[in-house]
Structures are given as structure tokens and as C-alpha cells.
């Protein structure tokens, strides 16, 4: 993990002060890694720390299983106390031996909603019995919107746990997170301090990469500047490209621009399938916006751009806003750019009219 010291300190201070927060950042920006760091520091300060991965949940029983798994990270007296509570409740929860998953297999008709509400009350029970406060992270919280009423059930319990627990909500889709926390119709209204995870400062990336090369008797040398210019502070891509350069730099030598070119070419080949999957997951007009941002130099909302990529000018803003909501696009210096520089490069290599000729075959003519 590169830097993020200020973010880690700020989030820990919020947690220790009892202030719940929501952390929003694009995928591969290191949200989970940062939150694990905060959890580790909070654990050293005596808090019960739980990480709940809610990515792709589709049902209340699945949410129960994810939260139950989150408590499995507990150790020592706190873990033993939780296990004792589960035995006392006798509702099929446990920190091992199959837990609620095994309960569902034995009895598919179990009242999972009641179990969820009871499980959400666990931080208050810990606080009442032992005086132990909790820090609970709900990662990819936006996916609870796939489960009807789930966010309301969560809010109905945790809103009463001011002293017992602090909650961290992390998500990778800014638009959906806004829907969860700022839409008056949603029950998590104003429930947490908003924090955004920005690209890394380039100076921090430079210092980190230079140091890591130096520890192994290598010098990043002339490859540093193009690496910084290409990755633009994208955390995962910065680390990935630095690794590819490192592999092509012998101990006792410095990387040159040729090493950078070879590293970027290899990384492009290795990520091609992922880039294709990202492309295929985009709706038609968002593909057109992505191609325009990557390939064209004309203003995005111009007639020239619209004609070049086959989109109506009236549809550009709508498609762009959708990509911003999903963090596929970010704004840098008042300019919209694709968040992932590797995806941008993949599109640039394919150009405005890819050789395969199949990208837009099923999309039809100009769409609204």
C-alpha cells in the first residue's frame, strides 16, 4: 500500500471519536486495504473490529452469512464472548462449524430476517456486557440495494448504537452511494461522514517506488517519469507497472525508457482479457463515451465527437454521468478522463475503428 497515511489517521480518528463514515473510491483504489489498516490500528486500541464484505449479495440470508463471517476475525476474550452469545441465542449462528450456512441447509425456511436483526444487535450486546465498543466495516455497501428493504433493516438497528459501535461504509460507485446516503427516500440518510478516496499524490508514488527499488539494489531511473505520467496516481496500476519495470531491471542497474516500454507492453498483454470484459460490460453509449475519451482530441460534447463515435449529442451527458456515478470516469483538472489508464490504453490501441470490426455490430445506429 502506497502512503495513505493521512487518510488512515483521519479515519482512525473518526472511529475513535465515535463518528461513522462512508468511504467512496473507484475499484482498485485500495479502499479495503486502507480499511484493514484502520481496523488493525483500532484493534490495538481495544475495539472489537469486524469487516463485512457485501459485494454481490442478493438476499437477506446471504447478508446474515457475510456478517457472521465478519465476526470470525475476532480473537481472544471478545471472540469467546461472541461465541457464548451465539450459543445463548440458539438461532443457528456460530464462528465455525458451518454457522448459518449449515442452518440454512438444514432448514431453508428459517426466518433469516429475524436472525439478521439479532445479529445487528451484537455490538450493543458486547458493549452492555463487557463495555467493548466495536468498529464495523461494511465493504461494498451499495450492493445491499439489490436486496429489497435491506438498508432499512440495517438502519433500524444501528441507528441506536451511538456508544456501542462506529460504522464504516465503503463503496466503489459514487452515484449509488449518494443514493444510499443522500437521497431523502433512503433510510441511511446523513448516517455517516462522507470521505472520498482520491488518486495518490505523484510525489508519494515516486518516493515509494524509488525506495522499493533501492531496497533490492535497483534504480527506477528513467522509467519513473513515464510511469507517473501514465498511471496518474491510480494506486493499483502504479504498483502493477512498477512491478513490471522491476522485473526487467537487473540488480545493480537502473531502468531505462526501453524497460518502461517493454513493461507497459507486457502489462497490456496480460490485462487484455480484463479490459475486454470491462468493455463488454458497458452499455452501448458508455462504450462510445469511453472510446471518445481515450481516442479523440475534440471536445467531448462537440458535434465532431458525436459523429465520430456514433452518439447523439443529447445522449452524451447522460452516458457520461452514468460512468461518473460508477467511477469509470473521474474529473482531473476540469477534464473527464477514464479512471483506469490501462483501459484507456487498450482503447487507444484499438483506435476509433477496431480491426476486429465487431465492437459495435450489435449496437445498431445512433441511440438515445
N, C-alpha and C positions, 0 to 999 in steps of 0.2 A: 504494500500500500504506500503510495507516494504522498507524503505530507498529511494533509487534512488535520493537522494539529489544532488550528483554530476552531474548526468545525467540531472536533471531538471534545475540546474543552467547553465549548458553548453548549453542546447537547448534554454533557455530563452535568454542567451547572444547572440547566433547566430541570434535569431529572432529580438532582439532589434538592432543588427548591420546590419539588412537587408540581412542576409545570409540565403537563403533557404537551407533546409537539408532534407535528407532521413533517416528514422529510420527503421532498419530491426531487427526483433526478432521473435522467434518462437511464435506460438499461446499460449495463456495463460501466456505470459511473462510480461503482463502489459503495452503493448505499448499504448493502448487507454487511460488507467488510467493516465499514465505518461503525455501524450499529453494534457489531460484535465487539469492536474495540471499546465502545461506550459501555456495553454490558459487562465486559471484563473488569473495567475500572469500577463500575457500580458494585459488582460482586465483591471486590476487595474492600469496599466501604460497608459491607454487611447487608446489602439489599438482596432480596430474592430476585433473580434475573431470569426472564423467560423470553425465548424467541419463537414466535409462531409464524410459520410460512403458510400464507394463504393463497399462494399462486395457483390459479386454475381450479379453485374449489367450486363445486356445483351443487352442494346440498348441506343441510344442517348437520346430518351425521358426519359428513366429511370435515366440517368445521370443528366439531367436537374432537375428532381424532387428531386434527392438527394441533389444537390447543393442548390436548393431553400429551402429545409428543413434545410440545414445547417445555412442559414441566419435567421431562426426562433429563434435562441438563442440570437439574438441581443436584447438590451433593450435601453430604453431612447431615446435621440435625434438621435442617429445613426440609430436605428430601424425606427423611424419616417421618417428619410431622405430616407432610402431604400424603404419604402412603397410609398413615394412620387415619387421616381424614377420609381418604377414599374407601378404606375398609369400613369405617363407621357409616358412611353414606350408603354403601351397598347398592350402587347404581351402575356397576359394571366398569368403573374406571380403575386403572392401575398404572404404575410406572414400569411395567414389564409384564411378560407372560401373555401378550396379545392385547391386553387392555380392552378398550371399547370396540376395537375391530372384531375381537373374538366374541364380544357380547352381541354385536350385530349379526354375526354368522349364526349364533345360536337362536337369536330372536330378532328377525328383520323388522318386526313391528314395534320395537321398543320406542318409547316416547323420547326421541332424541332432543326435541326442543326443551323439555324439562331438564334433561341432563346438561344441555348447553347452559341454561340459566344457572344451574347449580355450580357448574364448572367456572363460570364467570364470577361467581361469588367467592371463589377460593382466596383471592388476595385479601378480602375483608376478613375471612376466617383466620388466615395466617396472622394478620395484624391483631385481631382480637385475642388470639391465644398466646402469641409469642411477642407481639409488639414489632414484628418484622414487616417493614414496608417492601413493596415489590416494584420493579421496573419491568414492564411487559411491552415487548415489541411485536406489533402486528405488521409483518412484511407483506408487501403487495396487497394492501388492504382494499384497493379498488376492486379486487376480484370478488368481494362479498356482494357486489351489486348483481352478480349472476344468481344469487340465492335470494328469492323474494323475502323481504322483511328482515333479513339477517342483520343489516346495520342498525335497524330499530331495536332488535333484541339485545345487541351488544350495548348500545347506548343506554337502554333501560336499566342495565345493571351497573355499568362502570361509572355512570354519572354520579353515583352516590359514594364513590370510593376516594374522595379527595385526600384523606390522610393515609389510606391503606396502600394506594398504588398510583404510580405515574405511568402513562401510556405513551408509547411512540408509534406513530402510524407512518409507514413508509410506502411509497408508490412510485411507479415509473411513468404514469400517464397523467400529466398536469391537468388536463381537461376533466378527467374522471375524478381526480382528487378534489378539484374545485367543486364538482357536482356533489361529492360526499360531504364536504365541509363548509361550503359557502352557499349552497342552494338552500333557501329557507324551507323547502319541502322535504329536505333530508334531515334525519334525526341527529346527525353528528354536527349540527350547526355550531360553528365557533367553538368546537370542542378541543382545539389544540393550537399551539403557537406555530405559525407557518414558517418553514425553513426550506430554502431551495439549495440544491447541490449543483454548483456551477462547474464549468471546466476548470482544470488545475491551472494555477499560475505557471507560465512557461519558465520562469526563473527557478521555481521549485522543481519542475521536471528536470531541468538542466542540471541542477545541483545533485539530485537524486541519481540520475543516470550516470553522471560523471563519477560520483562516489562509488557506485556499484561496479562500474568498470574498473576503477582503480583498485578495489579490494581484490580483484582477480588478476592484477598485473597487466591490465589493458587500458587503452585510452580511446574514448569515444571519438576524439579527433574531429575530422572534417565532416563526419556523419551527423554530428549533433544538430547543426543548424537546419539541414533539410528535414531531420526527424521532427524537430519542434515545429517547423513550418507546416509539415504535413499533418501531424496529429492534432494540432491546435488545442492542446490541453485535455484531449479525451483520455481519461485515465487508463482504460484497458488497452486502447490502441497504442498509447505511449509505451506501456510496459511490453506489449507484444512486439512492436517494431524494435524496441531496444534489445530485446532478446534475439531477434533475427540478426541484428547487426553484431551482437556479441558472439553469436555462433560463427560468424565469418571474420572474426578478429583474433589473430593468434596472440598468445601470451607474450608480453614484452613488446607489442607493436600497437600502432594507432590505426583506427578505422579511417578509411578514406571515402571519397564520394562513390567510388566503384563498389565498395562494400555496402553502402546505403542502397544503391540501385539494385544490387543483387538481393539484398534483404527484402526490399519492397516487392520485387518481382516474385520472390518465393512466398511471401505473405499473401500476395494477391492470388496465387495459385491455390494455396492451402485454404483460403476463405471463400473461394469461388462458389462452392455449393451453398454456403450460408448466405452469401449475397443473392444468389438466385432465389433462395427460399424467402428472403426479405422482399425481393421484388414481386414474387408471385403472391405474397400475402397482401399487397397493396391493392386497393380499388383502382379502377382504370384511370380516373382523373388524378389520383395521387401519384400514379406512375408517371403521368405526364408532367406533373409539377416536379417530381424528383429528377426526371431527365432534364427539364429546363434548368433547374438549379445547378445541376452537375455539368451540363454541356454548353449551355448558351451564355453569351455575354450581354444579351439585350435585357432591358428591364423586365422583370417578371410579369407585370401587368400590361405589357405593351401588346399591340396587335401583332407585331413581329413574332413575339414569343408564342402567343396563342396559335398563330398559323403554323409555326414550326413544329409544335408538339401535338397539334390537333385537339385543342380545347377551346371552348367558348370563353371569352374574357369574363363573362358574368359568373363563370364557374371557378375561376382561379382563386378568389378569396376564400370561398367555401372549402375547397380542397386543401389550400394552404393552412387554414385554421384547424382543419382536422388533423393535419400532420403535426402542427404545433401542439395540439391537445394530447397527442400520443408521444410527444418528444422525439418524433422522427426528424423534426426541423427545429432549430433554435435560431435566435437572432443574435448576430455578432456585429457590433458597430453599425446598428440600424440596417443590417443586411440579413436576409433569410438565408440560412445555409443548412445543408443536410448535417445531422448530428454526427453520423458515423463517417469519418473520412475514407474508410475502406469501401463503403458502399458508394460514395461519391466517385472514387477512383474506378470502381467496377463499371459504373455507368459511363464514365468518360472513355474508358477503353472500348466500350460497345458503340459509343457515338450516338448520333441522332437517328441513324437508320442501321440498327444492328445487322450484322451479316446473316444471322440465322433467319431474320425476316419473320419470326413467329411471335415476337413480343406482344404485338397488338392485334394479332389475327382474329381473336375472339372478342375484341372490344368494340368493333363497329365504328361508325363515324363519330363526329363531334358529339359529346354528351353533355348533359346539363349538370 
